[in-house]
Amino acid sequence: MSGELLWRIAETFASLSLVAIGGANAVIPEIHRQVVEVQGWMNDAAFANLFAIAQAAPGPNVLVVSLIGWRVAGLAGLAVATVAMILPASLLAFAAGRLFTRFARAGWLRQVQAGLVPIAVGLILASGVVMGRAADHGPMTAAITVGTALFVFLSNRNPLWALGAGTLASILGLAAGGLG
């Protein structure tokens, strides 16, 4: 593993960190584009699998970045990707927090906060679309994705129920001759 690879990992995730309004899941489409299309570190299926593991595991959503770093460059890649994704955003959040405290009563600050809400929601919705495209390879998998999205949107139950049902449907689909 070269220092150049670790530098590319750091550069990729540090830049994404600064635009991750709403958390790591808000930039999943761009992480996917960088990791799969630009850098060529893995294919769609590998990315979707790492994302699924990160979502199923307890802990922060940024875990997907750590898994990508590990897959690309081992333990050093895990450390570099994680720090690169967390440190710039943390420093920016610290500075923004101090600014918000200083100007808490300013009308322009409330307008900025209100303007960031639809941006974060849009980025998170785009993440769902990208992950759906990466995971869906036929009518059955598309139906599982749509069903899972509807379950999560329309019910108050834990999303792990949908994950379990989707897993069961996938196993049954494979046993019946494929998911295509």
DRENVOKOL-413328 format. One line per 10 residues: number of its first residue (from 0); their letters; for each residue x, y, z of N, C-alpha, C. Coordinates in Angstrom, 1 decimal. Layout:
N
NUM	a	X,Y,Z,X,Y,Z,X,Y,Z  ...
END
This chain:
180
0	msgellwria	0.9,-1.2,0.0,0.0,0.0,0.0,0.9,1.2,0.0  0.6,2.2,-0.9,1.4,3.3,-1.0,0.9,4.5,-0.3  1.8,5.4,0.0,1.4,6.7,0.6,0.5,7.5,-0.3  0.6,7.3,-1.6,-0.2,8.0,-2.6,-1.7,7.6,-2.5  -1.9,6.3,-2.3,-3.2,5.8,-2.1,-3.9,6.3,-0.9  -3.1,6.4,0.2,-3.7,6.9,1.5,-4.0,8.4,1.3  -3.1,9.1,0.6,-3.3,10.5,0.3,-4.6,10.7,-0.5  -4.9,9.9,-1.5,-6.1,10.0,-2.3,-7.3,9.7,-1.5  -7.2,8.7,-0.5,-8.3,8.4,0.4,-8.6,9.7,1.2  -7.5,10.2,1.8,-7.7,11.4,2.7,-8.3,12.6,1.9
10	etfaslslva	-7.8,12.8,0.7,-8.3,13.9,-0.1,-9.8,13.8,-0.5  -10.1,12.5,-0.8,-11.5,12.3,-1.2,-12.4,12.5,-0.1  -12.2,11.9,1.1,-13.1,12.0,2.2,-13.1,13.3,2.9  -11.9,14.0,2.9,-11.9,15.3,3.6,-12.7,16.3,2.8  -12.7,16.3,1.5,-13.5,17.2,0.7,-15.0,16.9,0.8  -15.3,15.6,0.9,-16.7,15.2,1.1,-17.2,15.6,2.5  -16.3,15.6,3.4,-16.7,15.9,4.8,-17.2,17.3,4.9  -16.7,18.2,4.1,-17.1,19.6,4.2,-18.4,19.9,3.6  -19.0,19.0,2.8,-20.3,19.2,2.2,-21.3,18.3,2.7  -21.0,17.5,3.8,-21.9,16.5,4.3,-22.9,17.2,5.2
20	igganavipe	-23.7,18.0,4.7,-24.8,18.7,5.5,-25.9,17.6,5.8  -26.1,17.3,7.0,-27.0,16.3,7.4,-26.4,15.0,7.7  -25.0,14.9,7.7,-24.3,13.7,8.0,-23.8,13.0,6.8  -23.1,11.9,7.1,-22.4,11.1,6.0,-23.4,10.6,5.0  -24.6,10.2,5.4,-25.6,9.7,4.5,-26.0,10.7,3.5  -25.9,12.0,3.8,-26.3,13.0,2.8,-25.4,13.1,1.6  -24.1,12.6,1.7,-23.2,12.6,0.6,-23.0,11.2,0.0  -23.8,10.2,0.4,-23.6,8.9,-0.2,-23.6,8.9,-1.7  -24.4,9.7,-2.4,-24.3,9.7,-3.9,-22.9,10.1,-4.3  -22.3,11.1,-3.7,-21.0,11.5,-4.1,-19.9,10.6,-3.7
30	ihrqvvevqg	-20.1,10.0,-2.5,-19.1,8.9,-2.0,-19.2,7.8,-3.1  -20.4,7.4,-3.5,-20.5,6.3,-4.5,-19.8,6.7,-5.7  -20.1,7.9,-6.2,-19.4,8.4,-7.5,-17.9,8.4,-7.4  -17.4,8.9,-6.3,-16.0,8.9,-6.1,-15.3,7.6,-6.0  -15.9,6.7,-5.2,-15.4,5.4,-4.9,-15.5,4.4,-6.1  -16.6,4.4,-6.7,-16.9,3.5,-7.8,-16.5,4.1,-9.2  -16.9,5.2,-9.5,-16.7,5.8,-10.8,-15.4,6.5,-11.0  -15.1,7.4,-10.1,-13.9,8.2,-10.3,-12.6,7.4,-9.9  -12.6,6.9,-8.7,-11.4,6.2,-8.2,-11.3,4.7,-8.7  -12.5,4.1,-8.9,-12.5,2.7,-9.3,-12.0,1.8,-8.2
40	wmndaafanl	-12.2,2.1,-7.0,-11.8,1.3,-5.9,-12.7,0.0,-5.7  -13.9,0.1,-6.2,-14.8,-1.1,-6.1,-16.0,-0.9,-7.1  -16.8,-2.0,-7.2,-17.9,-1.9,-8.1,-19.2,-1.6,-7.3  -20.3,-1.4,-8.0,-21.6,-1.1,-7.4,-22.0,-2.1,-6.3  -21.9,-3.3,-6.6,-22.3,-4.4,-5.6,-21.5,-4.3,-4.3  -20.2,-4.2,-4.4,-19.3,-4.1,-3.3,-19.7,-2.8,-2.4  -19.9,-1.7,-3.1,-20.3,-0.5,-2.4,-21.6,-0.7,-1.7  -22.6,-1.3,-2.4,-23.9,-1.5,-1.8,-23.8,-2.4,-0.5  -23.0,-3.4,-0.6,-22.8,-4.4,0.5,-22.1,-3.7,1.7  -21.1,-2.8,1.4,-20.5,-2.1,2.5,-21.5,-1.1,3.2
50	faiaqaapgp	-22.3,-0.5,2.3,-23.3,0.4,2.9,-24.3,-0.3,3.7  -24.7,-1.5,3.3,-25.7,-2.3,4.0,-25.1,-2.7,5.4  -23.9,-3.1,5.4,-23.2,-3.5,6.6,-23.1,-2.4,7.6  -22.8,-1.2,7.0,-22.7,0.0,7.9,-24.0,0.4,8.5  -25.1,0.2,7.7,-26.4,0.6,8.2,-26.9,-0.4,9.2  -26.6,-1.7,9.1,-27.1,-2.7,10.0,-26.3,-2.7,11.3  -25.1,-2.2,11.2,-24.2,-2.2,12.4,-24.6,-1.0,13.4  -24.5,-1.2,14.7,-24.7,-0.1,15.6,-23.6,0.9,15.4  -24.0,2.1,15.6,-23.0,3.2,15.6,-23.4,4.2,14.5  -22.5,5.2,14.3,-22.8,6.3,13.4,-22.8,5.9,11.9
60	nvlvvsligw	-23.5,6.7,11.1,-23.6,6.4,9.7,-22.3,6.5,9.0  -21.4,7.2,9.6,-20.1,7.4,8.9,-19.2,6.1,8.9  -19.7,5.1,9.5,-19.1,3.8,9.5,-18.8,3.3,8.1  -19.7,3.7,7.1,-19.5,3.2,5.7,-18.1,3.7,5.2  -17.7,4.9,5.6,-16.5,5.5,5.1,-15.3,4.6,5.7  -15.4,4.2,6.9,-14.4,3.4,7.5,-14.2,2.1,6.8  -15.4,1.5,6.5,-15.4,0.2,5.8,-14.8,0.3,4.4  -15.1,1.4,3.7,-14.5,1.7,2.4,-13.0,1.8,2.5  -12.5,2.6,3.5,-11.1,2.7,3.7,-10.4,1.4,4.0  -11.0,0.6,4.8,-10.5,-0.7,5.1,-10.4,-1.6,3.8
70	rvaglaglav	-11.4,-1.6,3.1,-11.4,-2.4,1.9,-10.4,-2.0,0.9  -10.2,-0.7,0.8,-9.2,-0.1,-0.2,-7.8,-0.2,0.3  -7.5,0.0,1.6,-6.1,0.1,2.0,-5.9,-0.5,3.4  -6.7,-1.4,3.8,-6.5,-2.1,5.1,-6.7,-1.2,6.3  -6.0,-1.5,7.4,-6.2,-0.8,8.6,-5.8,0.7,8.5  -4.7,0.9,7.7,-4.3,2.3,7.5,-5.4,3.1,6.7  -6.0,2.5,5.8,-7.0,3.1,5.0,-8.2,3.4,5.8  -8.6,2.5,6.7,-9.7,2.7,7.7,-9.4,3.9,8.5  -8.3,4.0,9.1,-7.9,5.2,9.9,-7.9,6.5,9.1  -7.3,6.5,8.0,-7.2,7.7,7.2,-8.6,8.1,6.7
80	atvamilpas	-9.4,7.2,6.2,-10.7,7.6,5.7,-11.6,8.1,6.9  -11.6,7.5,8.0,-12.4,7.9,9.1,-12.0,9.3,9.6  -10.7,9.5,9.8,-10.2,10.8,10.3,-10.5,11.9,9.3  -10.3,11.6,8.0,-10.5,12.5,6.9,-12.0,12.9,6.8  -12.9,12.0,7.1,-14.3,12.3,7.0,-14.8,13.0,8.3  -14.2,12.8,9.4,-14.7,13.3,10.7,-14.0,14.7,11.0  -12.7,14.8,10.8,-12.0,16.0,11.3,-12.4,17.3,10.7  -12.4,17.4,9.3,-12.8,18.7,8.7,-14.3,19.1,9.1  -15.2,18.2,9.1,-16.6,18.5,9.5,-16.7,18.9,10.9  -15.9,18.2,11.8,-15.9,18.6,13.2,-15.4,20.0,13.5
90	llafaagrlf	-14.3,20.3,12.8,-13.7,21.7,12.9,-14.7,22.7,12.4  -15.3,22.4,11.3,-16.3,23.3,10.7,-17.5,23.5,11.7  -18.0,22.4,12.2,-19.1,22.4,13.2,-18.7,23.2,14.4  -17.5,23.0,14.9,-17.1,23.8,16.1,-17.1,25.3,15.8  -16.5,25.7,14.6,-16.5,27.1,14.2,-17.9,27.6,14.0  -18.8,26.8,13.4,-20.2,27.2,13.2,-20.9,27.4,14.5  -20.7,26.5,15.4,-21.3,26.5,16.7,-20.9,27.8,17.5  -19.7,28.2,17.4,-19.3,29.4,18.0,-19.9,30.6,17.3  -20.0,30.6,16.0,-20.7,31.7,15.3,-22.1,31.7,15.6  -22.8,30.6,15.7,-24.2,30.6,16.0,-24.5,31.1,17.4
100	trfaragwlr	-23.6,30.8,18.3,-23.7,31.3,19.7,-23.6,32.8,19.7  -22.6,33.3,19.0,-22.4,34.7,19.0,-23.5,35.5,18.3  -24.1,34.9,17.3,-25.2,35.7,16.5,-26.5,35.0,16.7  -26.8,34.4,17.8,-28.0,33.6,18.0,-29.3,34.3,17.8  -29.3,35.6,18.0,-30.6,36.4,17.8,-30.6,37.1,16.4  -29.7,36.9,15.6,-29.7,37.5,14.3,-30.7,36.9,13.3  -31.5,37.7,12.7,-32.5,37.2,11.7,-31.9,36.4,10.6  -30.7,36.9,10.1,-30.1,36.2,9.0,-29.7,34.8,9.3  -29.3,34.6,10.5,-28.9,33.2,11.0,-30.0,32.2,10.9  -31.2,32.7,11.3,-32.4,31.8,11.3,-32.7,31.5,9.8
110	qvqaglvpia	-32.6,32.4,8.9,-32.8,32.2,7.5,-31.8,31.2,6.9  -30.6,31.3,7.3,-29.6,30.3,6.9,-30.0,28.9,7.4  -30.3,28.8,8.6,-30.7,27.5,9.2,-31.9,27.0,8.5  -32.9,27.8,8.2,-34.1,27.3,7.5,-33.7,26.9,6.1  -32.8,27.6,5.4,-32.4,27.2,4.1,-31.6,25.9,4.0  -30.9,25.6,5.1,-30.2,24.3,5.1,-31.0,23.1,5.2  -32.2,23.2,5.8,-33.1,22.0,6.0,-33.4,21.4,4.7  -34.0,22.1,3.7,-34.3,21.4,2.4,-33.1,20.8,1.7  -31.9,21.5,1.9,-30.7,21.0,1.2,-30.4,19.6,1.9  -30.4,19.5,3.2,-30.1,18.3,3.9,-31.1,17.2,3.5
120	vglilasgvv	-32.4,17.5,3.4,-33.4,16.5,3.1,-33.2,16.0,1.6  -32.9,17.0,0.7,-32.6,16.6,-0.7,-31.4,15.7,-0.8  -30.4,16.0,-0.1,-29.2,15.2,-0.2,-29.4,13.8,0.4  -30.2,13.7,1.4,-30.5,12.3,2.0,-31.4,11.5,1.0  -32.4,12.2,0.4,-33.2,11.5,-0.6,-32.4,11.0,-1.8  -31.4,11.9,-2.2,-30.6,11.5,-3.3,-29.7,10.2,-2.9  -29.4,10.2,-1.7,-28.6,9.0,-1.2,-29.4,7.7,-1.4  -30.7,7.8,-1.0,-31.6,6.7,-1.2,-31.7,6.2,-2.6  -31.8,7.2,-3.5,-31.9,6.8,-5.0,-30.6,6.2,-5.4  -29.5,6.7,-5.1,-28.2,6.1,-5.5,-28.1,4.7,-5.0
130	mgraadhgpm	-28.4,4.5,-3.7,-28.3,3.2,-3.1,-29.3,2.2,-3.7  -30.4,2.7,-4.0,-31.4,1.8,-4.7,-30.9,1.4,-6.1  -30.3,2.3,-6.8,-29.8,1.9,-8.2,-28.6,1.0,-8.0  -27.8,1.1,-7.0,-26.6,0.2,-6.9,-27.1,-1.2,-6.5  -28.1,-1.3,-5.7,-28.6,-2.6,-5.2,-29.5,-3.3,-6.1  -30.3,-2.6,-6.9,-31.3,-3.2,-7.7,-30.8,-3.7,-9.1  -31.0,-5.0,-9.3,-30.5,-5.6,-10.6,-31.6,-6.3,-11.3  -32.9,-6.1,-10.9,-34.0,-6.8,-11.5,-35.3,-6.4,-10.9  -36.4,-6.9,-11.4,-37.7,-6.5,-10.8,-37.9,-6.9,-9.3  -37.4,-8.1,-9.0,-37.5,-8.5,-7.6,-36.8,-7.6,-6.6
140	taaitvgtal	-35.5,-7.3,-6.9,-34.7,-6.4,-6.0,-35.3,-5.0,-6.0  -35.8,-4.6,-7.1,-36.5,-3.2,-7.2,-37.7,-3.2,-6.3  -38.5,-4.3,-6.3,-39.7,-4.4,-5.5,-39.3,-4.5,-4.0  -38.2,-5.2,-3.7,-37.8,-5.2,-2.3,-37.4,-3.8,-1.8  -36.7,-3.0,-2.7,-36.3,-1.7,-2.3,-37.5,-0.8,-2.1  -38.4,-0.8,-3.1,-39.6,0.0,-3.0,-40.4,-0.4,-1.7  -40.6,-1.7,-1.5,-41.3,-2.1,-0.3,-40.7,-1.7,1.0  -39.4,-1.8,1.0,-38.6,-1.4,2.2,-38.8,0.1,2.4  -38.7,0.9,1.4,-38.8,2.4,1.5,-40.2,2.7,2.0  -41.3,2.1,1.4,-42.6,2.3,1.9,-42.8,2.0,3.3
150	fvflsnrnpl	-42.3,0.8,3.7,-42.4,0.4,5.1,-41.8,1.4,6.1  -40.6,1.8,5.7,-39.9,2.8,6.6,-40.7,4.1,6.6  -41.2,4.6,5.5,-41.9,5.8,5.4,-43.2,5.8,6.1  -44.0,4.7,5.9,-45.3,4.7,6.4,-45.6,4.1,7.8  -44.5,3.5,8.4,-44.7,2.9,9.7,-43.8,3.5,10.7  -44.1,3.2,11.9,-43.2,3.7,13.0,-42.3,2.6,13.6  -42.3,1.5,12.8,-41.5,0.3,13.3,-40.0,0.5,13.0  -39.2,-0.2,13.7,-37.8,-0.2,13.4,-37.5,-0.6,12.0  -36.6,0.1,11.3,-36.2,-0.3,9.9,-35.6,-1.6,9.8  -35.1,-2.2,10.9,-34.5,-3.5,10.8,-35.5,-4.6,10.5
160	walgagtlas	-36.8,-4.3,10.8,-37.8,-5.3,10.3,-37.8,-5.3,8.8  -37.7,-4.2,8.2,-37.7,-4.1,6.7,-36.5,-4.8,6.2  -35.3,-4.6,6.8,-34.1,-5.2,6.4,-34.2,-6.7,6.5  -34.8,-7.2,7.6,-35.0,-8.6,7.7,-35.9,-9.2,6.7  -37.0,-8.5,6.4,-38.0,-9.0,5.4,-37.3,-9.0,4.0  -36.6,-7.9,3.7,-35.9,-7.9,2.4,-34.8,-9.0,2.3  -34.1,-9.3,3.4,-33.2,-10.4,3.3,-33.9,-11.7,3.1  -35.0,-11.9,3.8,-35.7,-13.2,3.6,-36.3,-13.3,2.2  -36.8,-12.2,1.7,-37.3,-12.2,0.3,-36.2,-12.5,-0.7  -35.0,-11.9,-0.4,-33.9,-12.2,-1.3,-33.4,-13.6,-1.3
170	ilglaagglg	-33.4,-14.2,-0.1,-33.0,-15.7,0.1,-34.1,-16.5,-0.6  -35.3,-16.2,-0.4,-36.4,-17.0,-1.1,-36.3,-16.8,-2.6  -36.0,-15.6,-3.1,-35.9,-15.3,-4.5,-34.7,-16.1,-5.1  -33.6,-16.1,-4.4,-32.5,-16.9,-4.9,-32.8,-18.4,-4.9  -33.4,-18.9,-3.9,-33.8,-20.3,-3.8,-34.8,-20.7,-5.0  -35.6,-19.7,-5.4,-36.6,-20.0,-6.4,-36.0,-19.8,-7.8  -34.7,-19.5,-7.9,-34.1,-19.4,-9.2,-33.6,-18.0,-9.6  -33.4,-17.1,-8.7,-32.8,-15.8,-9.0,-33.7,-14.7,-8.7  -33.1,-13.5,-8.6,-33.8,-12.3,-8.3,-34.0,-11.5,-9.6  -33.7,-11.9,-10.7,-33.8,-11.1,-11.9,-35.2,-11.0,-12.3
END
